[in-house]
């Protein structure tokens, strides 16, 4: 692993950042399922 060059480390860093961002986005989506909906006044019919 120490024999990696600059290009390999760049791709590895980019891969870790993208996977982390996808994980944070997935966590955000899961949290939306359990979040209380905002109470909006209903329009009269």
PLY file of the C-alpha trace (Angstrom):
ply
format ascii 1.0
element vertex 45
property float x
property float y
property float z
element edge 44
property int vertex1
property int vertex2
end_header
0.00 0.00 0.00
2.96 2.27 0.52
3.95 1.78 -3.12
0.95 3.81 -4.31
1.70 6.84 -6.44
-0.01 10.21 -6.43
-2.65 9.12 -8.93
-3.64 6.07 -6.90
-3.94 8.10 -3.70
-6.01 10.68 -5.58
-8.45 8.03 -6.80
-8.55 6.37 -3.38
-9.30 9.70 -1.69
-11.99 10.49 -4.26
-13.54 7.04 -3.79
-13.60 7.43 0.01
-15.20 10.89 -0.29
-17.87 9.68 -2.72
-18.72 6.62 -0.62
-18.88 8.80 2.48
-21.15 11.31 0.74
-23.44 8.51 -0.44
-23.55 7.14 3.10
-24.46 10.52 4.57
-27.17 10.95 1.95
-28.58 7.49 2.70
-28.60 8.31 6.41
-30.44 11.56 5.62
-33.06 9.63 3.64
-33.53 7.10 6.46
-33.92 9.91 9.00
-36.63 11.48 6.85
-38.75 8.36 7.37
-38.82 8.89 11.13
-39.03 12.68 11.20
-42.33 14.22 12.25
-44.14 15.82 9.31
-44.59 19.56 9.51
-48.06 20.52 10.68
-49.51 22.62 7.89
-52.98 24.06 8.22
-55.31 22.26 5.83
-57.16 24.35 3.28
-60.94 24.41 3.81
-62.92 22.57 1.12
0 1
1 2
2 3
3 4
4 5
5 6
6 7
7 8
8 9
9 10
10 11
11 12
12 13
13 14
14 15
15 16
16 17
17 18
18 19
19 20
20 21
21 22
22 23
23 24
24 25
25 26
26 27
27 28
28 29
29 30
30 31
31 32
32 33
33 34
34 35
35 36
36 37
37 38
38 39
39 40
40 41
41 42
42 43
43 44
